[in-house]
Amino acid sequence: MKQVFALVVAFVCSTSFAQSKPLKIFISADMEGVAGVSTWDVQANAKAREYEEFRNLMTQEVNAAVEGAYDAGATEVVVADSHGDAQNIDIALLDKRAELIRAWPRPLGMMEGIDNSFAAVVFIGYHAAEGTPGAVLAHTFTGSMAVKLNGTDEPEAGFNAAIAGDFGVPVVFVSGDQVIGEQSRNLFGNIETVAVKQAIGYHAAKMMAPQKAQALIRAGVTKAIQRRAELKPYRVSQPVKMEVRFHDAIEAEVVSYFPQTQRTDGNTIVFTAKDMTEASRFLEAIDNIAIRP
């Protein structure tokens, strides 16, 4: 009888501990992959005709992800606004349970705030890599570069997932068009993805109602977080060889003035970083100093 009682107590205690154990979720949010977004000129640029409307829709997709995270048992959610000037999400409309990181510059860029205390990463509104055919607004970071890590072409999702991977945190969910979903699964394995639009070309896409997209995101994030134990962090071996190819040879020339860089051709520089934090800090530096006017 005493043994049975001890087992019951142990079960209750372990259940209580599991329920009280923190479950922190990190959300990185971009805008090009939000439902309905098709061009910078009309939706995704702060001076665009429909920007305020799509800023609201970006916020609603983030809220759907926050709701999905809490449906899965999250105890804390941190959101990194990561589009344009990183001041897009309407904080007055943001789910009150979430904390928001906004504005630049910041050392970890789109992943600022991530550390090893998080259980999973969610990407909302993401897009395919620079040069990807048949993908909406496909670009990498500034839109004037392509990036490789240890010889592998990376979309922003790949670079950012590698930062999370250094902290042992897996990416479990990505939303955007069907192309970034495919690129993400190829890189990270069988994660959950939601295609909120079907890309036809660089601008053209077949769209769904935002409310439907938000419902799919909420359900997908919940399922993804519940499956987090099945998914592995995306790790790149260290040191990290980061290759950046610029559209403009002058940009490559300016960046080649940085220490520890090698210019391998007129448009390409290579920087070897000890880890992804150093790689991110270098990329943020060249983005904010060498590239921006």
C-alpha positions as CSV (number, residue, x, y, z in Angstrom):
1,M,0.0,0.0,0.0
2,K,2.9,2.4,0.9
3,Q,4.5,1.6,-2.5
4,V,1.2,2.5,-4.3
5,F,0.9,5.7,-2.4
6,A,4.5,6.6,-3.2
7,L,3.9,6.0,-6.9
8,V,0.8,8.2,-6.8
9,V,2.7,11.0,-5.1
10,A,5.6,10.7,-7.6
11,F,3.2,10.8,-10.5
12,V,1.3,13.9,-9.2
13,C,4.6,15.7,-8.5
14,S,6.0,14.9,-11.9
15,T,2.8,16.0,-13.6
16,S,2.8,19.2,-11.6
17,F,6.4,19.9,-12.6
18,A,5.7,19.2,-16.3
19,Q,2.8,21.6,-16.2
20,S,4.8,24.3,-14.4
21,K,8.0,23.9,-16.5
22,P,8.5,27.0,-18.8
23,L,7.7,26.6,-22.4
24,K,9.2,29.6,-24.3
25,I,8.5,30.2,-27.9
26,F,10.4,32.6,-30.2
27,I,8.6,34.1,-33.2
28,S,10.5,35.9,-36.0
29,A,8.1,37.8,-38.3
30,D,8.6,39.2,-41.8
31,M,6.1,40.7,-44.1
32,E,6.7,39.5,-47.7
33,G,5.2,36.1,-46.9
34,V,2.0,37.4,-45.2
35,A,-1.2,36.4,-46.9
36,G,-2.1,38.9,-49.7
37,V,1.3,40.5,-50.0
38,S,2.5,40.5,-53.5
39,T,4.7,43.6,-54.1
40,W,6.7,46.1,-52.2
41,D,5.3,49.0,-54.1
42,V,1.7,48.3,-53.0
43,Q,1.9,46.3,-49.7
44,A,5.3,45.8,-48.1
45,N,6.9,49.2,-48.2
46,A,6.1,51.7,-45.5
47,K,5.2,54.3,-48.1
48,A,3.1,51.9,-50.2
49,R,-0.6,52.5,-50.9
50,E,-1.8,49.5,-48.8
51,Y,1.0,49.3,-46.2
52,E,-1.1,50.2,-43.2
53,E,-3.7,47.5,-44.1
54,F,-1.0,44.9,-44.5
55,R,0.8,46.0,-41.3
56,N,-2.4,45.1,-39.6
57,L,-2.6,41.7,-41.4
58,M,1.0,41.0,-40.4
59,T,0.1,41.7,-36.8
60,Q,-2.9,39.4,-37.1
61,E,-0.8,36.5,-38.4
62,V,1.6,37.0,-35.6
63,N,-1.3,37.0,-33.1
64,A,-2.5,33.7,-34.7
65,A,0.9,32.2,-34.1
66,V,0.9,33.5,-30.5
67,E,-2.5,32.0,-30.0
68,G,-1.3,28.7,-31.4
69,A,1.7,28.7,-29.1
70,Y,-0.5,29.2,-26.1
71,D,-2.9,26.5,-27.3
72,A,0.2,24.2,-27.2
73,G,1.0,25.2,-23.6
74,A,3.4,28.1,-24.1
75,T,4.3,30.0,-20.9
76,E,6.1,32.8,-22.7
77,V,6.3,34.2,-26.3
78,V,8.8,36.6,-27.7
79,V,8.2,38.2,-31.1
80,A,11.0,39.8,-33.2
81,D,9.6,42.3,-35.8
82,S,12.0,41.6,-38.7
83,H,10.7,43.4,-41.8
84,G,12.0,46.6,-43.3
85,D,12.7,49.0,-40.4
86,A,11.5,46.4,-37.9
87,Q,8.7,48.7,-36.8
88,N,5.7,47.1,-38.5
89,I,3.8,45.1,-36.0
90,D,1.1,47.3,-34.3
91,I,2.0,46.9,-30.6
92,A,-1.5,48.2,-29.6
93,L,-3.0,45.2,-31.5
94,L,-0.4,42.6,-30.5
95,D,-1.6,39.8,-28.3
96,K,-1.0,41.1,-24.8
97,R,0.7,37.8,-23.8
98,A,3.6,38.4,-26.2
99,E,6.7,40.6,-25.8
100,L,8.0,42.5,-28.9
101,I,11.5,43.2,-30.1
102,R,11.6,46.0,-32.7
103,A,13.9,48.4,-34.6
104,W,17.5,48.0,-35.8
105,P,20.4,47.6,-35.4
106,R,20.6,44.5,-33.3
107,P,23.4,41.9,-33.2
108,L,21.3,38.8,-34.0
109,G,19.2,40.6,-36.6
110,M,15.9,38.8,-37.3
111,M,16.7,36.5,-34.4
112,E,17.5,39.0,-31.7
113,G,16.3,37.7,-28.3
114,I,16.9,34.0,-29.0
115,D,18.8,32.0,-26.4
116,N,19.0,28.4,-25.1
117,S,16.0,28.9,-22.8
118,F,13.6,28.7,-25.8
119,A,11.9,25.4,-26.8
120,A,11.1,26.2,-30.4
121,V,11.2,28.9,-33.1
122,V,8.4,29.9,-35.4
123,F,8.8,31.9,-38.7
124,I,5.8,34.0,-39.8
125,G,5.6,35.8,-43.2
126,Y,8.9,34.4,-44.6
127,H,9.9,34.2,-48.3
128,A,12.2,32.3,-50.6
129,A,15.9,33.0,-51.1
130,E,17.5,35.4,-53.6
131,G,17.2,34.2,-57.1
132,T,14.6,31.5,-56.5
133,P,12.4,31.2,-59.6
134,G,8.6,31.3,-59.2
135,A,8.6,32.6,-55.6
136,V,6.9,35.8,-54.3
137,L,9.4,38.6,-53.6
138,A,12.3,36.1,-53.4
139,H,15.4,37.9,-51.9
140,T,17.9,37.5,-49.1
141,F,18.2,40.3,-46.5
142,T,19.0,43.5,-48.3
143,G,17.7,42.3,-51.6
144,S,21.1,43.0,-53.1
145,M,22.9,39.8,-52.0
146,A,22.9,36.1,-51.8
147,V,24.3,34.2,-48.8
148,K,26.0,30.8,-48.4
149,L,27.0,29.0,-45.2
150,N,29.6,26.4,-45.6
151,G,28.8,26.2,-49.3
152,T,25.0,25.9,-48.9
153,D,22.8,28.6,-50.4
154,E,20.6,29.9,-47.6
155,P,17.3,31.7,-47.5
156,E,16.8,34.1,-44.6
157,A,15.1,31.2,-42.9
158,G,18.2,29.0,-43.2
159,F,20.6,31.7,-41.8
160,N,18.2,32.5,-38.9
161,A,17.6,28.8,-38.2
162,A,21.4,28.3,-38.0
163,I,21.5,31.1,-35.3
164,A,18.8,29.3,-33.3
165,G,20.7,26.0,-33.9
166,D,23.8,27.4,-32.1
167,F,21.5,27.7,-29.1
168,G,20.1,24.2,-29.6
169,V,16.6,25.5,-30.6
170,P,14.7,23.9,-33.5
171,V,12.6,25.7,-36.1
172,V,9.3,24.0,-36.0
173,F,7.0,26.1,-38.3
174,V,7.3,28.4,-41.3
175,S,4.5,30.3,-43.1
176,G,4.8,32.1,-46.5
177,D,4.3,30.9,-50.0
178,Q,4.7,27.2,-51.1
179,V,8.3,27.8,-52.2
180,I,9.7,28.9,-48.9
181,G,7.8,26.0,-47.3
182,E,9.6,23.6,-49.6
183,Q,13.0,25.2,-49.0
184,S,12.5,25.0,-45.3
185,R,11.5,21.4,-45.3
186,N,14.6,20.6,-47.4
187,L,16.8,22.3,-44.9
188,F,15.1,21.5,-41.5
189,G,13.3,18.2,-42.1
190,N,9.7,17.4,-41.7
191,I,8.6,20.7,-40.0
192,E,5.1,22.1,-40.1
193,T,4.5,24.7,-42.9
194,V,1.5,26.7,-44.1
195,A,1.3,28.1,-47.6
196,V,-0.8,31.2,-47.2
197,K,-0.5,31.9,-51.0
198,Q,0.5,30.0,-54.1
199,A,3.2,31.8,-55.9
200,I,2.9,32.1,-59.7
201,G,5.9,34.4,-60.2
202,Y,7.9,37.1,-58.5
203,H,4.8,39.3,-57.9
204,A,1.8,37.2,-59.0
205,A,0.2,34.7,-56.6
206,K,-3.1,33.0,-55.9
207,M,-4.3,34.3,-52.6
208,M,-6.6,33.1,-49.8
209,A,-8.7,35.1,-47.4
210,P,-6.5,36.5,-44.5
211,Q,-8.9,34.9,-41.9
212,K,-8.4,31.5,-43.4
213,A,-4.6,32.0,-43.4
214,Q,-4.7,33.0,-39.8
215,A,-6.7,30.0,-38.8
216,L,-4.2,27.7,-40.6
217,I,-1.3,29.4,-38.9
218,R,-2.8,29.0,-35.4
219,A,-3.5,25.3,-36.0
220,G,-0.1,24.7,-37.6
221,V,1.8,26.4,-34.8
222,T,0.0,24.4,-32.2
223,K,0.8,21.2,-34.0
224,A,4.4,22.2,-34.6
225,I,5.1,23.0,-31.0
226,Q,3.5,19.7,-29.9
227,R,5.8,17.9,-32.3
228,R,9.0,19.9,-31.2
229,A,10.6,16.8,-29.6
230,E,10.6,15.1,-33.1
231,L,12.5,18.0,-34.7
232,K,16.2,18.8,-34.6
233,P,18.0,22.2,-34.5
234,Y,19.5,23.3,-37.8
235,R,23.2,23.3,-37.1
236,V,26.1,24.3,-39.3
237,S,29.6,23.2,-38.5
238,Q,32.0,25.6,-37.0
239,P,33.9,27.6,-37.9
240,V,31.3,29.0,-40.3
241,K,32.4,30.0,-43.8
242,M,30.0,32.7,-44.9
243,E,30.0,33.7,-48.5
244,V,28.2,36.8,-49.5
245,R,27.7,37.6,-53.2
246,F,26.6,41.2,-53.9
247,H,24.8,42.5,-57.0
248,D,27.0,45.6,-56.9
249,A,30.8,45.1,-57.1
250,I,31.3,48.4,-55.2
251,E,29.5,46.9,-52.2
252,A,31.8,43.8,-52.3
253,E,34.8,46.1,-52.6
254,V,33.8,48.1,-49.5
255,V,33.0,45.0,-47.4
256,S,36.4,43.5,-48.4
257,Y,38.0,46.3,-46.4
258,F,36.8,44.6,-43.2
259,P,39.4,42.5,-41.3
260,Q,39.2,38.7,-41.8
261,T,37.5,39.0,-45.2
262,Q,38.6,37.6,-48.5
263,R,37.4,38.9,-51.9
264,T,37.1,35.8,-54.1
265,D,35.8,37.6,-57.2
266,G,34.5,41.0,-58.2
267,N,31.1,40.5,-56.4
268,T,31.9,38.0,-53.7
269,I,33.5,38.1,-50.2
270,V,34.1,35.3,-47.7
271,F,34.2,35.8,-44.0
272,T,35.0,32.9,-41.6
273,A,33.2,33.2,-38.3
274,K,33.8,31.2,-35.1
275,D,30.0,30.7,-34.8
276,M,26.6,32.0,-36.0
277,T,26.5,34.8,-33.5
278,E,29.8,36.2,-35.0
279,A,28.4,35.6,-38.5
280,S,25.2,37.5,-37.7
281,R,27.1,40.4,-36.1
282,F,29.3,40.6,-39.3
283,L,26.2,40.5,-41.6
284,E,24.5,43.2,-39.5
285,A,27.6,45.4,-39.6
286,I,27.9,45.2,-43.4
287,D,24.1,45.7,-43.8
288,N,24.0,48.8,-41.5
289,I,27.3,50.4,-42.3
290,A,28.7,49.4,-45.7
291,I,25.5,48.9,-47.6
292,R,22.9,51.4,-46.3
293,P,23.2,55.0,-47.4
